[in-house]
């Protein structure tokens, strides 16, 4: 058998064997690749349906976009409750500028600064996205990756400012579709005509006229650069408010134009030396809403509802000041943007404003201030007033009085000027939470000094043990503070956040607010709606005078007031609060506010230090009126001026009782309350019913069931009738919320520091719920989200307690160690002193026996040593020294007390 020839190798041929290090490297690469593939597969499996839907929504929305979507909108109209037009808000820009008429440097400069690959990409720029990602990973700097087309989609088509992946994906899909539908020049034309540039100006033409009083074609290079830099951040670079920041942004734009060779070095240097040189032109369009308090409040409410509809998440509770500052900045920027959109046109706003009622209430307030004609240095009447009237059944704002007059004074104090409420805060922050914890109006608390606190009463001294009813009647500060202090979980702060008190800060999580010591204060609208919750059994309804907001440009309803209820206080606590406040008006500080035509008024007074702010919040079963009086620049009020809030309530309340034809009936008492005289007791026992009661209740229940069934049939179709959604689309939206709620597990929070992250996740769940259009499902989800919030708060409190227990345990161990070391040191010292004691005792005896001249000195040394031993806890008995003679002078007693016999 022939032998197989061995393979010969060429002289320069080498064997290629993988070294062990390279083999490990390729194994790691393969493993990472497999993990990436598996991760992508898992992600698509869990979130694929959501992203598929976002893509489908993007394609569907892109088909609805036409050139008309970017053309000037119809004026915004504000209608009162009867459909009468109260105000028409005209455009801030009367003409639409076509691309050919736009200053060429504007289009070139905009592309150079905002999207230099605009003519190369197709709506989405992957290079910009990757560049922005690396910038964030390497330098922790956020660099925008959105193209001009994407910005156009976000601001005009979606009007959605949320930072969610699905919104971003939808935006990218629509942007690419718009690039197919329109030319690049058309997209630039749309952008430059619709971009918001601050102070209610939309579009480059409107901005040129406003900031420089000239046509956009006549703008100089520095002026062009200023406007090109504004879209990045209209608030931060506002040339009127922040001129230095605006100039720096302008100079940055000029530098980019120079780098892109769009301007020469000479032009660049000359432009840098040019000041801003603004020449503001106030438009003649009648967009003034400040002359009507109800109207300005309606626009404020509309702006916030449009913000909410477009994804802005409102917050009222913050972990720290830094978080609140960041929120305030984002709020202010969003507010100005959407306020400009509304004033620019495109909306129909239906309100609940009854113009006749508003005028009548205003007349009653003005009548109260007859004779008070003092004016401040800026010409405004003083003292000022703010008053808000809320319908207790619906939560609607019936009337707002933002000041004495709108003549030369455009501030609406009902929502824009928080002031200190004084003792009017007590029902919300001290008494109602205490009633929830088991206190009753007849519970006794001691009016006495508060340890480690400077809290004092408005009167001299203390009254000792008093009932809560009497304490509220007489507005005793120490009792209210003690009640809030005993609220260890600070639920009073959370309650205010639930009721949308917008000016509270993390520092207000302090019992001092029970007597009105807020960081910034509260508004009368917030106070009226908070008190109004008591009349609804503790349920809060957001106060507003808006019923509907319709986007005429997009042909869709973006808001309908569903009067959603948020549970804040229990029904028992709410009734006890109302009943106790009735005693304030009947027997206490609120006597002057008693209505002559209604016997069941409840209310609470409020006065701050030195009488700089005075409040009164009064209510009947039908309405609540909150009134503040004070000087815009705080100063002490006279005694007569301090009674003005109660007089306002008396005048306005008597008018409303008559005008609303309010029945002469008291606040309804829950069946779980037992009343004996003024004493109230809460019980869960059922009320015994007579046969007539049973028949009557059965008939009432039957009728209610029929009515509810009919309402339910209509309610189940609301998403179709109002929002034109298919059943499948609505169910998809509800499923998204349901999954988000199910996946949110507060028990997974293992550190108190994670609370903020979980809170943000919960806010995202709330946002998802905003997209649900079936009101019943939405309200059910609201309740579940609220329960998750409570569970999350309990989990945080538990973690905080565990942390505190651990800290205390470590501290106790440390104390024990220190005590042990001290005891060892003491024993060592005592051992030395005892040795000295023995030696000195012998010396002293010898000195006395020998009658030495220094015997008294030796005796004193012995006493000193004995005192030291005793100071360290040792035993040193007194010693009698006998010199062996019979004379008294020859014997002496060594006692540590002998030195202190004479005092």
LOLO-337834 format. One record per residue (C-alpha): x negated, y negated, z negated. Coordinates in steps of 0.5 Angstrom, whole numbers, plus 2048, in hexadecimal, padded with zeros to 3 digits. Example, Ala and Ser with C-alpha at 12.3 -4.5 7.8 and 13.67 -1.06 7.14 Angstrom:
// LOLO-337834
7E78097F0 7E58027F2 
This chain:
// LOLO-337834
800800800 7FD7F9802 7FB7F57FD 7FF7EE7FC 7FA7E87FE 7F97E37F8 7FB7DC7FA 7F57D87FC 7F57D07FA 7F37CB7FE 7ED7C87FB 7F07C17F9 7F77C47F7 7F97C47F0 7FE7C77EC 8047C37E9 8067C57E3 80A7C17DE 8077BF7D8 80B7C07D1 80C7B87D0 80F7B77D7 8137BE7D6 8167BB7D0 8177B47D3 81B7B77D9 81F7BB7D3 8217B57D0 8237B17D6 8277B77D8 82B7B77D1 82C7B07D1 82F7B07D8 8337B67D6 8367B27D0 8377AC7D4 83B7B07D9 83F7B47D3 8407AD7D0 8437AA7D6 8487B07D7 84A7AF7D0 84B7A87D0 84F7A97D7 8537AE7D4 8557AA7CE 8567A37D1 8567A57D8 85E7A47D8 85D79D7D5 85879B7DB 85C79E7E0 86279A7DE 85E7937DE 85B7957E5 8627967E7 86578F7E4 85F78C7E7 86178E7EE 86978D7ED 8677857EA 8637847F0 8687857F5 86C7807F1 86777A7F2 8687757F8 86576E7F9 86B76C7F6 86976F7EF 8637697EF 8677637F2 86A75E7ED 86F7607E8 87675E7E7 8777597E1 87775C7DA 87E75B7D8 88075B7D0 88875C7CF 88C75B7C8 8907617C6 89675E7CA 89175F7D1 8917577D1 88A7557D4 8867527CE 8807517D2 87C7527D9 8757537D8 8727507DF 86B7527E2 86574F7E0 8637507E8 86874E7ED 8647517F3 8617577F5 85A7567F8 85875B7FE 85175E7FF 850759805 851753800 84D7557FA 8467527F9 8417577FC 83C7567F6 8427597F1 84375F7F5 83B7607F6 83A75E7EF 83F7637EC 83D7697EF 8367677ED 8377677E6 83D76C7E5 83C7717EA 8367707EF 8387777F2 83F7757F4 83E7757FB 83B77C7FB 83F7807F6 8467837F7 8497807F1 8457847EC 83E7837EB 83A7897E8 8347867E8 8367807E3 83A7867DF 8337897DE 82F7837DD 8347817D8 8347887D4 82C7887D4 82C7807D2 8317837CC 82D7897CA 8267867CB 82777F7C8 82E77F7C5 83177A7C9 83877A7CC 8377787D4 83D7787D8 83E77D7DD 84477B7E0 8447787E7 8487727E9 84E7777EC 84E77A7E6 84F7747E2 8547727E7 8587787E5 8577787DE 85A7707DD 85F7707E3 8627777E4 86177B7DE 8617757D9 85E77A7D4 8587787D0 85777F7CC 8507827CC 8537897CD 85078E7D3 8577907D6 8587887D7 8517877DA 85278D7DE 85978A7E1 8557847E2 8507877E6 85578B7EA 8597857EC 8537817ED 8517867F3 8577867F6 85877E7F6 85177E7FA 8547827FF 85B77E7FF 8577777FF 851774802 84B7717FE 84D76A7FF 85476B7FD 85276E7F7 84E7687F5 8537647F7 8587687F2 8537677ED 8517607ED 85875E7ED 85A7627E7 8547627E3 85675F7DC 8517597DA 8547577D4 8587517D1 85E7547D5 85B7547DC 85B75A7E1 8577597E7 8517557E9 8557507EC 85974F7E6 85274F7E2 84F74A7E6 8557457E5 8557467DE 84E7467DC 84B7417E1 85173D7E4 84F73F7EB 8517447F1 84D74B7F0 8497497F7 8467437F4 8437467EE 83B7457ED 83774B7EC 83674A7E4 83E74A7E4 83F7507E9 83A7537E4 83E7527DE 8447547E1 84175B7E4 83E75C7DC 84575B7D9 8497627DB 8437667D7 8467637D0 84B75D7D1 84B75C7C9 84475D7C8 8427587CE 8487537CD 84474D7CF 8497497CB 84874D7C4 8417507C5 83D74B7CA 83674D7C8 8387557C9 83C7527D0 83574F7D2 8317557D1 8367597D5 8367547DA 82E7547DA 82E75C7DA 83375C7E1 82E7577E4 82875B7E3 82C7617E6 82D75D7EC 82675B7EC 8237627EC 8287647F1 82675E7F5 82C75B7F6 8297547F4 8227517F4 81E7507EF 81F7497EF 82774A7EF 82574E7E9 8217497E5 8267437E6 82C7477E4 8297497DE 8287427DC 82F7407DD 8347407D7 83A7437D7 83E73D7D9 84573F7D8 84B73B7DB 85173E7D8 85773D7DC 85E73F7D8 8637427DD 86973E7DD 86D7457DD 8727457D7 87074B7D3 8707487CD 87474C7C8 8727497C1 8787447C1 87C74A7BF 87A74E7B9 87F7547BB 87C7547C2 8757547C0 8767597BB 87975D7C1 87375C7C5 86E75E7C0 8727657BF 8737667C6 86B7657C7 86A76A7C1 86F76F7C4 86C76F7CB 8657707C8 8687767C4 86B7797CB 8647787CE 86177C7C9 85E7777C4 85E77B7BD 8617767B8 85D7777B1 85F7747AA 85A7787A5 8537787A6 84D77C7A3 8497757A2 84876E7A4 8447707AA 8497757AD 84E76F7AC 84A76A7B0 84976F7B6 8507707B6 8527687B6 84D7677BB 85076C7C0 85776A7BE 8567637BF 8537647C6 8597697C8 85E7647C5 85B75E7C9 85B7637D0 8627657CF 86575E7CD 86275B7D3 8657617D7 86C75F7D4 86B7587D5 8697597DC 87075D7DE 8727647E0 8777657DA 87E7657D7 87E7647D0 8857657CC 8857637C5 88A7637BF 88A75C7BF 8917587BD 88F7517BF 89574E7BB 8937527B5 88C7507B5 88E7497B6 8927497B0 88D74C7AB 8887477AE 88D7427AC 88E7457A5 8877457A4 88673D7A6 88C73B7A2 88873E79C 88273A79D 88673379E 88272E79B 87B73279B 87872D7A1 87072D79F 86C72F7A4 8647317A4 85E72E7A8 8607317AE 86772F7AE 86B7357AC 8707357A7 86F7387A0 87073C79C 8717417A1 8767477A2 87674E7A5 87C7527A5 87E7597A8 88575C7A8 8867647A9 88C7687AA 88C76D7A5 88F7737A9 88B7727B0 88576F7AE 88676A7B3 8837637B2 88A75E7B2 8867577B1 87F7547B0 87D74E7AD 87674D7AE 8757467AC 87973F7AA 87973D7B2 87673F7B8 8747377BA 86D7377BA 86C73D7B6 86C7447BA 86A7497B5 86F74E7B3 86E7507AC 8727567AC 86D75A7AF 8677567B0 8667537A9 8657587A4 86575579D 865758796 86C75A793 86A75A78C 86F75E787 87475F78D 86F76578F 871769788 87776D78B 87376F791 86C77178D 86E772786 875774784 87777878A 87177D78A 87277D782 87977F783 877784788 872787783 87878877E 87978177A 88077E77A 882777778 883778771 87C77B770 87777776B 87177576D 86D770768 86C76976A 865768767 85D767769 85B76B76F 85476E76E 84E76B772 853767776 85475F776 85C761778 86075C774 86775A774 86A753776 86C75276F 868752769 867758765 86A75F765 871762764 86F769762 87376F764 87876D769 87D77176E 87B771776 88176D777 880768772 878767775 87B76677C 88076177A 87B75D776 87575F77B 870761776 86A762779 866767775 86C76C775 86C76C77D 86476C77D 864772778 86977677C 865775783 85F77777F 86277E77D 86377F784 85D783784 85E78578C 85F77E78E 865780791 867778791 862777796 86477D79B 86B77A79A 86977379D 8667777A3 86C77B7A4 8707747A5 86B7717AA 86876C7A5 8637697AA 85E7657A5 85D76A7A0 85576C79F 85177279C 85076D796 85876D795 858774793 85877078C 85D770786 85C768786 86176878D 86776A788 867763786 86576078D 85D76078D 85D762794 856760798 85A75D79E 86175D79C 86875F79F 86D75C7A4 87475B7A3 8767607A8 8727657A5 87576479E 87C7647A1 87C76A7A4 87876D79E 87E76B799 88376D79F 88077479E 884775797 88A77479A 88977A79F 88877E799 88077D79A 88077E7A2 87B7797A5 87D7767AC 8797727B0 87B76B7B0 87C7687B7 8817647BB 8807687C2 88476D7C4 88176F7CB 87B76D7D0 87C76F7D7 87676E7DC 87976B7E2 87276D7E6 8727747E4 8797757E4 8797787DD 87C7787D6 8767777D2 8797767CB 8807777C8 8817767C0 88377D7BD 88377A7B6 87F77F7B4 87F7807AD 8787827A9 8797847A1 87678079C 87A780796 87E785793 886784793 88678478B 88077F78B 88377B790 88A77A78C 886779785 882773789 88977078B 88C771785 88676E781 886768786 88D766785 88B76577E 886760780 88B75C783 89075D77E 88C75C778 88575A77A 88175677E 885756784 88B753781 88B74D785 88C75278B 89275578A 89775478F 89E75178E 8A2755793 89F75C791 89E75F78A 89976578C 89276178E 88C76478D 88576178D 87E75F78A 87A758789 87375778A 86E752788 867752789 86174E784 862747784 869747788 86574778F 86A74C792 87174E790 875754792 87C756792 87F75D795 88675E794 88B763797 892765798 89476C79A 8957697A1 88E7647A2 88876279F 88575B79F 87D75A79D 87B75379C 87475079B 873749799 86C745798 86874079B 8647437A2 85D74079E 85F743797 86073F791 86573F78B 86C73E78C 87173A788 87673D783 87C73B788 87873E78E 87774578B 87E74678B 87F745792 87E74C794 88474E790 888748793 88774A79A 889751798 88F74E795 89174A79B 88F74F7A0 89275579C 89975279B 8997507A2 8987577A4 89D75A7A0 8A27567A3 8A07567AA 89F75E7AA 8A575F7A6 8A17637A1 8A676879D 8A6766795 8A376D793 89C76F78F 896773792 89977A792 89677E78D 89378578E 89778B78B 89178D788 891787784 89478777D 89678077A 89877E773 898777772 892774775 88E77B774 88D77F77A 88B78677A 88978A780 88C791781 88C797786 893799783 899799788 89F795787 8A5798785 8AA79878B 8B279878A 8B679C78F 8B8795792 8B0794793 8AF79A796 8B479979B 8B279279D 8AB79479D 8AD79A7A2 8B07967A7 8AB7917A7 8A67967A8 8AA7997AE 8AA7927B1 8A37917B0 8A17977B3 8A57967B9 8A278F7BA 89B7927B9 89C7977BE 89E7927C3 89978D7C1 8947947C1 8967957C9 89578E7CB 88E78E7C7 88C7947CA 88C7917D1 88978A7CF 88278C7D2 88678D7D9 88B7877D8 8867827D6 87F7847D8 8817897DE 87D78F7DC 87E7967DE 87F79B7D8 87979E7DA 8757987D9 8787967D3 87779D7D0 86F79D7D2 86F7967CE 8727997C8 86D79F7C9 86779B7C9 8697987C2 86B79E7BF 8657A17C1 86179B7BE 86579C7B8 8647A37B7 85C7A27B8 85C79D7B3 85A7A07AC 85879C7A7 8567A27A2 8507A27A7 84D79B7A4 84879E7A0 84479779E 84879079C 84378D7A1 8477907A7 84D78D7A5 84C7877AA 84B78C7B0 8527907AE 85578A7AD 8537887B5 85578F7B7 85C78E7B4 85D7877B7 85C78B7BE 86178F7BC 8667897BB 8647867C2 86678D7C5 86C78C7C2 86D7857C5 86E7897CB 87478D7C9 87A78A7CC 87F78F7C8 88178A7C2 8837907BE 87D7947BF 87878E7BE 87B78D7B7 87A7947B5 8737937B7 87378D7B4 8757907AD 8707967AE 86A7917B0 86C78D7A9 86C7947A5 8657957A8 86378E7A6 86579079F 86279779F 85B7937A2 85C78E79C 85D794797 85779879A 852791799 854790792 853797790 84C797794 84B790790 84D793789 84879978B 84279578C 844791786 844797782 83D799784 83A793783 83D79377C 83A79A77B 83379877D 834792779 836796772 83079B774 82B795774 82E79276E 82D79876A 82679976D 82479276A 827793763 823799763 81D796764 81F79075F 82079575A 81979975B 81679275B 81A790754 818797751 810796753 81178F750 814791749 80F796748 809791749 80D78D744 80E79273F 80779373F 80678C73E 80B78C738 808792734 80178E735 804787733 80878A72D 80278D72A 7FE78672B 804783727 804787721 7FD787720 7FD77F721 80377F71C 7FF784717 7F9780717 7FD779717 7F977771D 7FA770720 7FC772726 802777724 807772726 80477272D 80477A72D 80B77A72B 80D776730 80977A735 80D780733 81477D733 81277B73B 81078273C 817784739 81B77F73D 818782744 819789742 821787741 821783747 81F78974B 82478D747 820791742 82179173B 81C78D736 81F78E72F 81E78872A 81878A725 81778871E 80F78671C 80D787715 807784713 80778970D 808783708 80F781704 80F77A706 81477870C 80F774710 80B77A710 81077E714 81377C71B 81877F720 816780727 81D77E72B 81E77C732 82477772F 81F77472A 81E76E72F 82576C731 82876C72A 82976472A 82D762730 
